[in-house]
């Protein structure tokens, strides 16, 4: 019976450490409420409040996590000469389609997201309509 207790305790400890380690490796940097559905990479995310996290050890990877859906995306970091950026999410809008294209961090960096095929197709279809154009939509984000 003692052996069984020790085995269960050891297993529970390993399981707890395995679950806590990834949480400590992630740091939530920004929180933003997005009031519309939007595309990021090959995923469409619903309107929700999202936590944006850059992964430790893989700073180019971004986790966008909402209550209902999440996505990982690869980004390109751009260092800015000015240090006055307000945390925000920048979307390109074509009609009723929104595409996340940039995350501005407080300070002197921003993360650029690649243009997707869906965004190129939306831009091409809007370009054929007279007076249609892409709009930029900026959503403020808070730091956590």
C-alpha positions in Angstrom: 0.0 0.0 0.0 2.9 2.4 0.7 4.4 1.8 -2.7 1.1 2.6 -4.3 0.8 5.9 -2.4 4.3 6.9 -3.4 3.6 6.0 -7.0 0.4 8.0 -7.1 2.1 11.0 -5.3 5.0 10.9 -7.8 2.7 10.7 -10.8 0.6 13.6 -9.5 3.7 15.7 -8.9 5.0 15.1 -12.4 1.6 15.9 -13.9 1.4 19.2 -11.9 4.9 20.3 -13.0 4.2 19.4 -16.6 1.0 21.5 -16.6 2.6 24.5 -14.8 5.8 24.7 -16.9 4.1 25.8 -20.1 2.0 28.4 -18.3 5.2 29.9 -16.8 6.8 29.9 -20.2 4.0 32.1 -21.6 3.6 35.7 -20.6 0.4 37.7 -21.5 1.5 41.0 -22.8 -1.7 42.4 -24.4 -5.4 42.1 -23.9 -7.9 43.4 -26.5 -11.6 43.2 -27.2 -12.2 42.6 -30.8 -15.9 43.4 -31.7 -15.9 41.6 -35.1 -14.9 38.2 -36.6 -11.5 38.3 -38.2 -9.0 36.2 -40.0 -5.5 35.4 -38.9 -3.4 33.0 -40.9 -5.7 30.2 -42.0 -8.1 30.7 -39.1 -11.1 32.8 -38.6 -11.7 33.9 -35.0 -15.0 35.2 -33.6 -15.5 38.5 -31.8 -14.2 38.1 -28.3 -11.6 39.4 -25.8 -8.2 38.0 -26.7 -4.9 37.6 -24.7 -1.9 38.0 -27.0 1.2 36.2 -25.8 4.7 36.0 -27.3 6.2 32.6 -26.5 9.4 32.5 -24.5 12.2 31.1 -26.5 10.2 31.6 -29.7 9.5 35.3 -29.8 8.4 35.1 -33.4 5.4 32.9 -32.4 2.3 34.6 -31.1 -0.6 32.9 -29.3 -3.9 34.7 -29.6 -6.2 33.1 -27.1 -9.9 33.9 -26.7 -12.6 32.3 -24.6 -14.0 30.3 -27.6 -11.1 29.9 -30.0 -7.3 30.4 -30.2 -4.6 30.5 -32.9 -0.8 30.5 -33.3 0.8 32.7 -35.9 4.3 33.5 -37.0 5.2 37.2 -37.0 8.0 39.4 -38.0 9.2 41.9 -35.4 10.0 45.4 -36.5 12.0 47.8 -34.3 10.8 51.4 -34.4 12.9 54.5 -33.9 10.2 56.1 -31.8 9.3 54.9 -28.4 5.7 56.2 -28.2 3.6 53.4 -29.7 0.3 52.7 -28.0 -0.6 49.0 -27.7 -3.1 48.2 -30.4 -4.2 45.7 -33.0 -4.3 46.8 -36.7 -6.7 45.2 -39.1 -7.2 45.5 -42.8 -10.9 45.6 -43.7 -12.3 44.7 -47.1 -16.1 45.1 -46.9 -17.1 42.9 -44.0 -13.9 40.9 -43.9 -11.2 41.8 -41.3 -7.6 40.6 -41.4 -5.2 41.0 -38.5 -2.0 42.5 -39.9 -0.1 44.1 -37.1 0.3 44.2 -33.3 1.8 47.4 -31.9 3.5 46.9 -28.5 4.0 49.7 -26.1 7.5 50.9 -26.7 9.6 50.6 -29.8 8.5 47.4 -31.5 5.6 46.0 -33.5 4.8 42.6 -34.9 3.8 42.3 -38.6 1.7 39.4 -39.8 2.0 38.0 -43.3 -0.6 38.8 -45.9 -2.7 35.6 -46.6 -4.2 34.3 -49.8 -7.7 35.1 -48.5 -6.7 38.7 -47.9 -5.2 39.0 -51.4 -8.4 37.6 -52.9 -10.5 40.0 -50.8 -8.3 42.9 -52.0 -8.5 41.8 -55.6 -12.3 41.5 -55.5 -12.7 44.9 -53.9 -10.3 46.5 -56.4 -12.7 45.6 -59.3 -15.5 47.6 -57.7 -15.5 51.3 -58.3 -14.8 53.3 -55.2 -13.9 50.3 -53.1 -10.8 50.4 -51.0 -9.1 48.8 -48.1 -9.6 50.4 -44.7 -7.4 50.2 -41.7 -9.1 49.5 -38.3 -7.2 50.0 -35.1 -8.3 48.4 -31.8 -6.7 49.6 -28.6 -5.1 47.0 -26.4 -4.1 47.0 -22.7 -1.1 45.5 -21.1 -1.3 42.8 -18.5 
